[in-house]
Amino acid sequence: MLLLGGASEIGLAIAGRMVADGCRTVVLAGRHPEAMAAGDKQLRAAGAEHVEIVAWDALDPAGHAATVDAAFAALDGRDLDAVVLAAAVLGDQEAFDADPVAAAECIATNFGGAASTLLVVAERMKAQGQGTIVVLSSVAGERVRKANYVYGASKAGLDAFAQGLGDALVGTGVRVLVVRPGFVTTQMTEGMDPAPFATTADAIAEAVAEGLAKGQHVIWVPGVLRAVFSGFRHLPRPLWRKVAASR
């Protein structure tokens, strides 16, 4: 498997769950090799026989094909069965308001760079005739709040792209699983007040494993958020502003 965002806590939890299910080769892709060293050790301890670290920068689309090539090379001719996209920049809305360049980089990382890489992945998986792409979206993209609308917009774009990609791949042997977690307690959210129905990286990993086993296309973690956001989606905007401001 290939983990895009090789230092991501959620991504590593999913990779660890896949290793427990029999995956023996994991390729960690990211900008900082030193940040992925701990994940290397973690996955080897979990049972992975081979862990490869490769360079991947979401903001460098010209290099995305090389990253995917390196992942396939690490497999020594075997198929790449799964790709997990777990890279994301959360950022701070007030900081984005003051620095539009940083806001643009957040969107380029979370959406543009992800889309570019997954298009390369999809073509390679279509050529081999099988594979699964797991995309970490977010409920933040379901209905964007003013408190984090740059991040939310980036996830909304990614979610729509992933759904479209999944539809385009029907009949090729390749499928896409979109994962929509709520607030996740990780280092990235440390110091933030947890939102209702907060979850963990391990819970997401278990939900992904179950979703893959059932052949699902979209999962929410926890599942209750599907109903919650079904209601939120239809609230009049003035009422949504009040509800979102209280969360």
Order of alpha helices (4+ residues) and beta strands (2+ residues): beta-alpha-beta-alpha-beta-alpha-beta-alpha-alpha-alpha-beta-alpha-beta-alpha-beta-alpha-alpha
